[in-house]
Amino acid sequence: MKTPLIIFGVLIAGFIVFNLFLQTDNERIDTAINIIYASILFGYISFMAFSLLKKMKK
């Protein structure tokens, strides 16, 4: 369970770095990138939860 948490930490760090340092001049593009990135993060959270529930069932 340690590797998925490290990957999740890297994803969160990438999200923070983008929002603090790597924003573009166009606000609409920034919003679209934030929405896509947040969707990926929530999808990964659901994948981790599903994996955990699958391991607990065994």
C-alpha positions in Angstrom: 0.0 0.0 0.0 3.0 2.2 0.2 3.6 2.7 -3.5 0.1 4.0 -4.3 0.4 6.5 -1.5 3.8 7.7 -2.9 2.2 8.1 -6.4 -0.7 10.0 -4.8 1.7 12.3 -3.0 3.5 13.0 -6.3 0.2 13.8 -8.0 -0.8 16.2 -5.2 2.7 17.9 -5.3 2.3 18.3 -9.1 -1.1 19.9 -8.7 0.3 22.3 -6.1 3.3 23.1 -8.3 1.2 23.8 -11.3 -1.2 26.1 -9.4 1.7 28.1 -7.8 4.3 28.3 -10.5 3.3 26.9 -13.9 0.1 28.8 -14.7 -0.5 30.1 -18.2 -1.7 33.6 -19.2 -5.1 32.2 -20.3 -7.5 31.7 -17.4 -9.7 29.3 -19.3 -6.9 26.9 -20.1 -5.8 27.0 -16.4 -9.3 26.1 -15.3 -9.5 23.3 -17.8 -6.2 21.9 -16.7 -7.3 22.1 -13.0 -10.5 20.3 -13.8 -8.8 17.5 -15.7 -6.1 17.2 -13.0 -8.7 17.1 -10.2 -10.6 14.4 -12.1 -7.4 12.3 -12.4 -6.8 12.7 -8.6 -10.3 11.7 -7.7 -10.1 8.7 -10.0 -6.9 7.6 -8.4 -8.5 8.0 -5.0 -11.3 5.8 -6.0 -8.9 3.2 -7.5 -7.0 3.1 -4.2 -10.2 2.7 -2.2 -11.4 -0.1 -4.6 -8.0 -1.8 -4.2 -8.1 -1.6 -0.4 -11.7 -3.0 -0.3 -10.7 -5.8 -2.6 -7.7 -6.7 -0.3 -9.9 -6.5 2.8 -12.4 -8.9 1.3 -9.8 -11.6 1.0 
